[in-house]
Amino acid sequence: MSFSAFSLDPKLLSTLPTAIIEPSRIQQLAIPAVLEGQDVLALAQTGSGKTYAYGLPLLQQLSQLSAASLSAVVIVPTRELAVQVMQNLAPLAQAVNLRVDVLCGGEAIELQIERLTQPINLVVATPGRLLALAQQGVIQFDHVQSLVLDEADRLLDMGFIADINALIALMPKGQRLLFSATLPEPLTALAEQILSASCVRIEAHAVNSTVTDIAQTLYHVNKGSKAKALIHLITLHQWSQVLVFVNAKDDADTLCKKLLKAGINAAALHGDKEQALRSQTLALFKSRKLTVLIATDVLARGIHIDALPVVINVDLPAQAAVYVHRIGRTARAGLSGVALSLVSHSELQSLDAIRTLIGQTLPLTELVGFTVTDKPTSATSKRAPRDKQANRRTANKRSISDFKKQKTAR
């Protein structure tokens, strides 16, 4: 099947990246439904081409409108993803004389207000900044015909439901498109709330599944050995590009220092970094001038690297669906990739949840040279609360006694 089957404007198709030869499964299913103006709930794996699945038909619709007004809104969870979507859609929009802009935090709102004085057809935005601009009366949604919630599950995970409901309340009724890699219960509830009863549900792949071209390996290691194990794996395989995930910002910085000390070219990327530095770091990684990028989940959705070979989970995510998104950074657009995870005893419960979600056994193997010596925690291994309280009382008595001795000595 070719893109010509959709009767899309040839000018749109001529600006697609040369690597995109034929439509992916999600594009084959979603483009006709979006062109027909239907509400859509689309479920597809990360890296399967969701942006063009809604972007191509939306731009086709907008190009046929006579009024030069804001007619479509795409809401995404992170700044990095907003920029990525903008970069994908901007060349297509320009080809059909449409104007697209990105509105998210990290950029002075005054600059965005100035840009919005010019006509705009489609915006890609994060919820907080878009709502702030709307509440200030800078942006109006009177003519919006289509709303896209991209990475809808992550929007809910990150607590944006109130902002999303507030934005929807400001928009006229129109086409609603929800695109997601997983389908948690809160997303099902949101879909029932905002999509029409006749909406089209598209499942390009089994719900909550992972890409078959990703080779998943899980190593059982001691919690305190994870940094050394990571350094060992990177050195052993001599990977040119590695995306590493951790759960906390401080852990990202600490791990980065250990890798730099070991002579590995690495950088950390998380929400506490200035936007300019985040953009610079990501650019260095994309251009392969940086070997290892250590990131938190907040930024996971905006990291699109062509042919990224390896993703490593130093920490398993607390939410099973996040695992699907993390490893989906590799094996994109039909390519293969490797996903490694370092799992300690304390993460076995999280691993069980991941196994249940994706329906795979994911066996644990031991990494050569890293024997597991940690003991699994159990109720019997924990000290009774009474003992802990007794220890605290003893410590307090000693502190008071020491203080009295010091006072007498003076």
LOFI-200366 format. One line per 10 residues: number of its first residue (from 1); their letters; for each residue x, y, z of C-alpha. Coordinates in pm, whole numbers, plus 50000, padded with zeros to 5 digits. Layout:
! LOFI-200366
NUM> a> X,Y,Z  ...
//
This chain:
! LOFI-200366
1> msfsafsldp> 50000,50000,50000  50125,50350,49920  50036,50695,50055  49878,50779,49720  49586,50554,49816  49468,50818,50064  49419,51095,49803  49645,51325,50003  49785,51643,49852  50101,51548,49655
11> kllstlptai> 50274,51851,49807  50229,51697,50153  50367,51363,50044  50664,51517,49865  50794,51659,50194  50787,51332,50388  51132,51206,50492  51289,50989,50223  51310,50696,50466  50929,50679,50476
21> iepsriqqla> 50836,50480,50166  50500,50329,50259  50250,50391,50540  50292,50203,50867  50009,49997,51013  49880,50281,51234  49894,50522,50938  49699,50283,50716  49424,50256,50976  49410,50611,51113
31> ipavlegqdv> 49452,50837,50809  49119,50743,50642  48925,50780,50969  49078,51121,51046  49015,51242,50690  48650,51148,50732  48630,51370,51042  48566,51085,51282  48671,51073,51647  48954,50824,51692
41> lalaqtgsgk> 49108,50627,51977  49431,50495,51828  49656,50249,52009  49997,50179,51861  50345,50103,51982  50596,50378,52040  50788,50455,51723  50518,50325,51486  50453,50659,51313  50164,50809,51513
51> tyayglpllq> 50265,51170,51439  50214,51134,51064  49905,50918,51125  49722,51224,51255  49945,51498,51111  49899,51419,50742  49516,51408,50744  49489,51712,50972  49709,51924,50748  49511,51802,50448
61> qlsqlsaasl> 49189,51920,50614  49337,52256,50717  49470,52323,50368  49115,52309,50234  48981,52572,50474  48946,52928,50349  48990,53106,50683  49342,53158,50819  49261,53080,51183  49364,52834,51452
71> savvivptre> 49181,52518,51352  49374,52231,51510  49548,52176,51845  49791,51897,51936  49858,51853,52309  50162,51655,52425  50308,51585,52772  50662,51726,52742  50853,52012,52582  51085,51774,52401
81> lavqvmqnla> 50796,51587,52243  50633,51917,52144  50948,52022,51961  50979,51680,51796  50620,51687,51667  50669,52044,51547  50983,51946,51357  50795,51660,51189  50493,51866,51088  50645,52205,51002
91> plaqavnlrv> 50790,52105,50658  50459,51945,50559  50262,52250,50673  50490,52486,50484  50439,52285,50166  50065,52362,50175  50103,52721,50299  50001,52655,50658  50162,52795,50971  50243,52572,51269
101> dvlcggeaie> 50384,52685,51603  50498,52520,51925  50390,52654,52265  50552,52508,52575  50744,52601,52886  51114,52675,52874  51063,52967,52635  50967,53317,52743  50590,53350,52721  50637,53705,52586
111> lqierltqpi> 50798,53563,52271  50507,53328,52220  50255,53608,52272  50435,53814,52007  50428,53523,51758  50058,53467,51818  49980,53813,51680  50026,53647,51338  49769,53401,51194  49834,53040,51289
121> nlvvatpgrl> 49664,52722,51170  49788,52453,51409  49962,52459,51747  50158,52188,51922  50162,52257,52294  50208,52131,52646  49893,52164,52861  50017,52415,53122  50152,52675,52880  49856,52645,52643
131> lalaqqgviq> 49610,52695,52928  49805,52995,53059  49794,53162,52717  49422,53086,52683  49344,53227,53028  49529,53546,52938  49315,53577,52627  49619,53555,52401  49495,53248,52216  49135,53169,52126
141> fdhvqslvld> 48985,52834,52027  48665,52959,51859  48752,52801,51523  48925,52485,51646  48785,52184,51462  49026,51911,51572  49199,51831,51901  49472,51569,51931  49591,51426,52262  49924,51268,52168
151> eadrlldmgf> 50080,51023,52417  49746,51048,52596  49836,50790,52860  50143,50989,52963  49939,51310,52982  49727,51141,53246  50027,50981,53422  50185,51323,53463  49874,51472,53622  49751,51693,53337
161> iadinalial> 49388,51581,53348  49264,51905,53511  49440,52122,53251  49310,51904,52969  48952,51925,53093  48987,52303,53128  49118,52334,52771  48846,52109,52628  48584,52325,52803  48719,52627,52614
171> mpkgqrllfs> 48692,52457,52273  48386,52406,52054  48270,52053,51992  48469,51898,51713  48691,51609,51614  48878,51443,51901  49180,51219,51842  49349,51021,52121  49678,50852,52036  49851,50629,52289
181> atlpepltal> 50085,50333,52322  49904,50188,52627  49546,50187,52752  49529,50232,53131  49190,50263,53301  49206,50644,53341  49252,50678,52965  48952,50457,52899  48747,50686,53123  48873,50998,52943
191> aeqilsascv> 48795,50843,52605  48439,50770,52713  48409,51129,52835  48533,51320,52529  48491,51087,52229  48165,51041,52044  47973,50714,52074  48054,50642,51710  48430,50693,51750  48668,50463,51566
201> rieahavnst> 48890,50248,51785  49214,50147,51616  49457,49888,51750  49758,49870,51521  49916,49619,51759  49807,49422,52064  49730,49663,52348  50028,49730,52579  50257,49518,52361  50623,49584,52285
211> vtdiaqtlyh> 50786,49587,51943  50894,49235,51841  51221,49368,51696  51343,49471,52044  51571,49212,52206  51489,49239,52577  51744,49118,52833  51710,49154,53209  52009,49113,53442  51965,49035,53811
221> vnkgskakal> 52224,49245,53997  52284,49389,54341  52136,49734,54390  52477,49876,54478  52640,49721,54170  52422,49884,53905  52661,50166,53815  52955,49926,53779  52740,49686,53577  52635,49968,53344
231> ihlitlhqws> 52995,50079,53291  53095,49716,53227  52824,49666,52963  52898,49992,52780  53272,49921,52778  53225,49558,52677  52996,49624,52381  53144,49959,52274  52802,50096,52181  52810,50428,51999
241> qvlvfvnakd> 52479,50550,52142  52308,50443,52464  51995,50588,52624  51984,50514,52998  51677,50555,53217  51666,50618,53592  51374,50712,53816  51511,51018,53998  51687,51340,53896  51956,51307,54164
251> dadtlckkll> 52029,50952,54052  52075,51074,53696  52337,51328,53804  52516,51082,54035  52529,50811,53769  52654,51061,53513  52947,51155,53736  53042,50787,53774  53035,50733,53399  53244,51043,53332
261> kaginaaalh> 53496,50927,53593  53517,50593,53407  53602,50779,53086  53260,50743,52922  53122,51046,52741  52789,51096,52921  52537,51363,53018  52222,51375,53232  51888,51509,53112  51602,51589,53349
271> gdkeqalrsq> 51349,51855,53445  51583,52056,53667  51809,52136,53372  51762,52469,53194  51574,52436,52867  51868,52564,52661  52098,52303,52817  51839,52029,52765  51811,52117,52397  52188,52135,52357
281> tlalfksrkl> 52242,51800,52530  51978,51629,52320  52128,51774,52002  52472,51641,52096  52327,51296,52158  52136,51294,51830  52450,51393,51639  52646,51112,51814  52884,51356,51981  52760,51218,52312
291> tvliatdvla> 52774,50844,52377  52545,50803,52679  52237,51005,52768  52093,50944,53116  51730,51055,53134  51428,51052,53361  51081,50956,53241  50962,51315,53216  51176,51354,52905  51138,51003,52765
301> rgihidalpv> 50858,51088,52524  51047,51361,52342  51357,51158,52268  51336,51040,51909  51667,50916,51775  51689,50754,51433  51836,50403,51462  51902,50427,51837  52064,50087,51906  52038,50047,52285
311> vinvdlpaqa> 51812,50145,52575  51910,50049,52931  51689,50064,53239  51918,50114,53538  51598,50141,53742  51274,49967,53653  50985,50216,53639  50724,50207,53911  50449,50201,53647  50454,49903,53412
321> avyvhrigrt> 50328,50102,53110  50631,50330,53133  50853,50030,53055  50679,49999,52717  50749,50363,52638  51109,50350,52755  51218,50056,52545  51014,50195,52256  51286,50455,52206  51476,50184,52015
331> araglsgval> 51360,49966,51721  51165,50254,51568  51030,50261,51214  51088,49890,51156  51447,49877,51277  51578,49640,51545  51717,49735,51884  51837,49616,52224  51672,49686,52560  51859,49591,52878
341> slvshselqs> 51735,49621,53235  51928,49596,53560  51697,49449,53823  51760,49427,54197  51564,49231,54460  51359,49535,54556  51230,49568,54197  51096,49215,54152  50740,49330,54223  50770,49596,53950
351> ldairtligq> 50906,49330,53716  50605,49107,53780  50373,49396,53692  50562,49455,53365  50545,49085,53277  50170,49083,53338  50111,49398,53132  50303,49295,52820  50232,48922,52850  50595,48810,52834
361> tlpltelvgf> 50801,48599,53075  51110,48826,53066  51347,48583,53241  51616,48718,53474  51974,48621,53396  52293,48678,53592  52552,48914,53448  52892,48745,53434  53120,48887,53702  52833,49036,53902
371> tvtdkptsat> 52714,48764,54140  52399,48855,54330  52468,48858,54703  52185,49082,54824  51921,48904,55031  51554,48946,54937  51361,49153,55189  51091,48974,55386  50871,49034,55686  51096,48820,55905
381> skraprdkqa> 51409,49006,55802  51272,49341,55913  51331,49454,56269  51017,49485,56477  50887,49841,56528  50927,49799,56907  51299,49729,56862  51339,50040,56647  51169,50254,56911  51393,50104,57182
391> nrrtankrsi> 51701,50186,56976  51585,50546,56932  51529,50580,57308  51875,50441,57377  52030,50678,57127  51848,50974,57286  51971,50878,57633  52327,50855,57506  52295,51195,57341  52167,51355,57661
401> sdfkkqktar> 52438,51182,57866  52710,51302,57628  52572,51656,57639  52579,51661,58021  52938,51535,58023  53042,51809,57779  52865,52073,57990  53037,51952,58310  53374,51955,58134  53330,52322,58044
//
